[in-house]
């Protein structure tokens, strides 16, 4: 009898816990669906942090972080105004750290800026909200504002990005973001005539939700010729590329490459060949990435001999250890920094590696 009573008690407790969890899931509202007034009400009661570094998320491997700015968040007094924030401690030895930030669009939207700081907490790069691109809803992904960029901390020296801080600016809170009307997306998916309806304007909010994705994998290139073809594109810098076009259908565009060697360089987007037609539906405040000229390449042969030898030794060592991806990245870095021998060193090392 005691066992039966205990069993019923445990079952009842589990069922109640399950009900509580289901109730929470069913009643939860993303802060992206708060009105501006609701967000302001929650924001006024948030605690103020002394700094943005104490609770930084440590990034050492590939990871995904679902960020929710709500009543549990803290705020900090930035120069651009008080804001909720999320801070990440980045790996200083990463040669190809890929960062992707996807901001949820609901009744409102959080309009982030992204600051990169070195180990001395000096600002080295800033992505304003106009660096984000609108990604319309499709059958695969939800409607978001997205930013993608690549970091090469390994060769950046004092300008290596040790911290990434996400926050919003007071000036962006006064703006709205234009999205594509759902009726237009529906008509397009059915290959019907696009209706003449106004696109909604989404107000910016102090709160919201986003996903931040970090990855460090490098695509393997099997042949020397493939690798040399890959070297033709810039590792840092690039040209203007607008992601949203009439032919885009919500596909994700190329990542932004960040040159950490020149702290005055503006953020630029790599050009996708043949992609020049853009849609005027990105945002209400000319929400397109600013056109910036390609960074001039460093002349071959301008690298110091000691530095060139160091790179060549590291390339050979990486190939001998079987880490071809690392060898390719080192050769790419060296070539773009002015080495005239990195490609030949890689070719020779790969040929010797295949003979074994």
C-alpha positions in Angstrom: 0.0 0.0 0.0 2.9 2.4 0.9 4.5 1.6 -2.4 1.3 2.3 -4.3 0.8 5.6 -2.5 4.5 6.6 -3.2 4.1 5.6 -6.9 0.9 7.7 -7.2 2.7 10.7 -5.5 5.7 10.5 -7.8 3.4 10.2 -10.8 1.4 13.2 -9.8 4.5 15.3 -9.2 5.9 14.4 -12.6 2.6 15.2 -14.3 2.3 18.5 -12.5 5.9 19.4 -13.4 5.1 18.4 -17.0 2.0 20.6 -17.0 4.0 23.5 -15.6 6.6 23.2 -18.3 3.9 22.9 -21.0 2.1 26.0 -19.6 5.4 27.9 -19.6 6.0 27.0 -23.3 2.5 27.8 -24.3 2.4 31.1 -22.5 5.9 32.4 -23.3 6.1 35.4 -25.5 9.4 36.3 -27.2 10.4 39.9 -26.3 10.4 40.5 -30.1 6.6 40.4 -29.8 6.5 43.0 -27.0 5.1 46.4 -28.0 7.5 49.3 -27.7 5.5 50.4 -24.6 5.8 46.9 -23.0 9.5 46.8 -23.7 10.0 50.3 -22.2 8.1 49.3 -19.1 10.3 46.2 -18.6 13.5 48.2 -19.4 12.9 50.8 -16.7 13.2 48.1 -14.0 16.4 46.4 -15.2 19.5 46.5 -13.0 22.5 48.5 -14.2 25.8 46.6 -14.6 29.2 48.1 -13.6 30.8 46.8 -16.7 30.1 44.6 -19.7 32.9 42.0 -19.2 32.1 40.2 -15.9 29.6 37.7 -17.4 31.1 37.4 -20.8 30.3 34.2 -22.7 33.6 32.4 -23.4 33.9 31.2 -27.0 36.6 28.5 -27.5 34.7 26.0 -29.8 31.9 26.2 -32.3 28.7 27.2 -30.5 25.3 28.7 -30.8 23.9 31.1 -28.3 20.2 32.0 -28.1 20.1 35.5 -26.7 16.9 36.9 -25.1 16.8 40.4 -23.8 13.9 40.5 -21.3 13.2 41.2 -17.6 16.2 39.1 -16.6 18.7 41.2 -18.5 21.0 43.9 -17.2 21.8 47.3 -18.8 24.9 49.3 -19.2 25.5 53.0 -19.8 27.3 53.1 -23.1 28.4 56.4 -24.7 25.5 55.9 -27.2 22.9 55.5 -24.4 21.8 52.9 -21.9 21.2 49.4 -23.3 20.9 45.7 -22.6 24.0 43.9 -23.8 25.7 40.5 -24.5 29.5 40.1 -24.3 31.6 37.3 -25.8 35.3 36.5 -25.0 36.8 35.4 -28.3 39.7 33.1 -29.0 42.9 35.1 -29.9 44.4 32.2 -31.8 41.5 31.7 -34.3 42.5 31.9 -37.9 39.0 31.7 -39.3 36.3 32.5 -36.8 33.0 32.8 -38.5 30.3 34.8 -36.7 26.6 34.9 -37.7 24.0 37.0 -35.8 20.3 36.5 -36.7 17.9 39.0 -35.1 14.3 37.9 -34.6 11.6 40.1 -36.2 8.2 40.3 -34.5 5.9 43.1 -33.5 9.2 45.0 -32.8 12.9 44.4 -33.5 16.0 44.9 -31.4 18.4 46.9 -33.6 21.9 45.8 -32.5 25.3 47.3 -32.9 28.3 45.0 -32.6 31.6 46.2 -31.1 34.9 44.4 -31.4 37.6 45.2 -28.8 41.1 44.1 -28.3 42.5 42.5 -25.1 43.1 46.0 -23.7 39.4 46.7 -24.3 40.1 49.3 -27.0 37.5 49.5 -29.7 38.9 48.2 -33.0 35.7 47.7 -35.1 32.1 48.6 -35.0 29.2 47.1 -37.0 26.3 49.5 -36.9 22.7 48.2 -37.4 22.9 49.3 -41.1 25.5 46.5 -41.5 22.7 44.0 -41.0 20.7 42.7 -44.0 17.0 41.8 -44.1 16.2 38.1 -44.7 12.6 37.6 -45.7 10.6 34.6 -44.5 10.6 31.5 -46.6 9.7 27.9 -46.1 13.1 27.2 -44.5 14.0 30.1 -42.3 12.1 32.7 -40.3 12.2 36.4 -41.0 15.4 38.0 -39.6 18.0 40.7 -39.8 21.3 39.0 -40.3 25.0 39.9 -40.0 27.8 37.5 -41.0 31.5 38.2 -40.7 34.8 36.4 -40.5 37.7 37.2 -38.1 41.3 36.3 -38.4 42.8 36.9 -34.9 45.9 34.8 -35.4 47.8 37.3 -37.5 46.2 40.5 -36.2 48.6 41.2 -33.3 47.5 43.9 -31.0 44.3 44.4 -33.0 43.1 40.8 -32.4 39.4 40.9 -31.3 39.3 39.7 -27.7 35.8 40.8 -27.0 32.5 41.2 -28.9 29.8 43.3 -27.4 26.2 43.4 -28.7 24.0 46.4 -27.7 21.7 49.0 -29.2 22.1 52.8 -29.6 19.6 55.4 -28.6 19.6 56.8 -32.2 18.5 53.5 -33.6 15.5 53.3 -31.2 14.0 56.2 -33.1 14.0 54.3 -36.4 11.9 51.6 -38.0 12.8 48.7 -40.3 10.7 48.0 -43.4 9.9 44.3 -44.1 8.2 42.6 -47.1 4.5 42.3 -46.7 3.4 38.7 -46.1 0.9 38.9 -48.9 3.8 39.6 -51.3 5.8 36.7 -50.1 2.8 34.4 -50.4 2.0 35.5 -53.9 5.7 35.1 -54.9 5.8 31.6 -53.5 2.7 30.7 -55.6 4.1 32.5 -58.7 1.1 34.9 -58.7 0.9 38.6 -59.3 2.4 40.6 -56.5 -0.3 42.6 -54.8 0.0 46.4 -54.4 0.2 46.6 -50.6 2.4 48.7 -48.4 5.3 47.0 -46.7 5.0 47.1 -42.8 7.4 49.3 -40.8 8.6 47.5 -37.7 9.5 49.8 -34.7 12.8 49.3 -33.0 12.8 48.2 -29.4 15.0 48.1 -26.3 14.4 44.4 -25.9 14.4 41.5 -28.3 15.8 38.1 -29.3 18.6 36.8 -31.5 20.8 33.8 -32.2 24.6 34.2 -32.3 26.5 31.4 -34.1 30.2 30.8 -33.9 32.0 28.4 -36.1 35.7 27.7 -36.7 35.7 25.0 -39.4 37.6 25.5 -42.6 36.6 23.9 -45.8 39.1 21.3 -47.0 40.5 21.8 -50.5 42.0 18.7 -51.9 44.2 19.9 -54.7 46.9 22.5 -55.0 45.1 24.1 -58.0 41.8 24.4 -56.1 43.7 26.1 -53.2 45.5 28.5 -55.5 42.1 29.4 -57.1 40.8 30.1 -53.6 43.7 32.4 -53.0 42.6 34.7 -55.8 39.8 36.2 -53.6 40.6 38.6 -50.8 41.1 37.1 -47.3 40.5 40.6 -45.9 38.4 43.4 -47.3 36.3 43.0 -50.4 33.6 44.9 -52.3 30.0 45.9 -51.9 27.4 43.1 -52.1 23.7 43.6 -51.4 22.1 40.4 -50.2 18.4 41.1 -50.9 17.5 41.0 -54.6 14.5 40.0 -56.6 16.2 36.7 -57.4 17.4 36.1 -53.9 14.5 34.1 -52.4 16.0 34.5 -48.9 19.3 32.7 -49.5 22.1 33.7 -47.2 24.7 35.9 -48.8 28.5 36.0 -48.4 30.1 36.9 -45.1 31.7 40.2 -44.3 35.5 39.9 -44.0 37.0 42.1 -41.3 40.5 43.6 -41.7 41.9 43.8 -38.2 45.2 45.2 -39.4 43.8 48.7 -40.1 41.6 50.0 -37.3 40.4 52.8 -39.5 39.1 50.6 -42.3 35.3 50.5 -42.8 33.3 47.3 -42.9 32.9 46.0 -46.4 31.1 43.0 -48.1 32.7 40.7 -50.6 31.3 41.0 -54.1 29.4 38.1 -55.5 30.0 37.8 -59.2 27.1 39.0 -61.3 25.0 40.1 -58.3 24.2 43.7 -58.6 20.3 44.0 -58.7 19.0 44.9 -55.3 15.6 45.4 -53.7 14.5 48.6 -52.2 12.7 46.8 -49.3 15.6 46.4 -46.9 14.7 49.1 -44.3 13.0 52.4 -43.9 16.2 54.3 -43.1 18.2 53.4 -46.2 19.1 50.1 -44.5 21.7 49.0 -47.0 25.4 48.4 -46.3 27.5 51.5 -47.2 29.5 51.0 -50.4 33.2 50.9 -49.6 36.1 50.6 -52.0 38.2 47.4 -52.0 41.3 47.6 -49.8 44.4 47.8 -52.0 46.4 44.6 -51.8 49.9 44.4 -50.3 52.5 44.1 -53.0 54.2 40.7 -53.3 57.7 40.7 -51.9 57.1 43.4 -49.4 57.0 41.1 -46.3 60.1 41.1 -44.1 62.4 38.1 -44.7 62.2 37.0 -41.1 58.4 37.1 -41.1 58.3 35.3 -44.5 60.5 32.5 -43.2 58.4 32.2 -40.1 55.3 31.7 -42.2 57.0 29.3 -44.5 58.2 27.2 -41.6 54.7 27.1 -40.1 53.2 26.1 -43.5 55.6 23.2 -43.8 55.0 22.2 -40.2 51.3 22.2 -40.6 51.4 20.1 -43.8 53.8 17.6 -42.1 51.3 17.2 -39.2 48.5 16.6 -41.7 46.7 19.9 -40.9 46.2 21.0 -44.5 43.5 23.5 -43.6 45.8 25.3 -41.3 48.5 25.3 -43.9 46.2 26.8 -46.5 45.1 29.5 -44.1 48.7 30.4 -43.2 49.6 30.6 -46.9 46.6 32.8 -47.6 47.5 35.1 -44.7 51.1 35.3 -45.8 50.2 36.0 -49.5 47.9 38.8 -48.6 50.4 40.3 -46.2 53.1 40.5 -49.0 54.8 37.1 -49.1 56.1 36.1 -52.5 57.0 32.5 -51.5 54.1 31.2 -49.5 52.3 29.6 -52.4 55.5 27.9 -53.7 56.2 26.7 -50.1 52.7 25.3 -49.8 52.9 23.6 -53.3 56.2 22.0 -52.4 55.1 20.8 -49.0 51.9 19.3 -50.4 53.7 17.5 -53.2 56.2 16.0 -50.6 53.2 15.1 -48.3 51.4 13.2 -51.1 54.6 11.2 -52.0 54.6 9.6 -48.6 
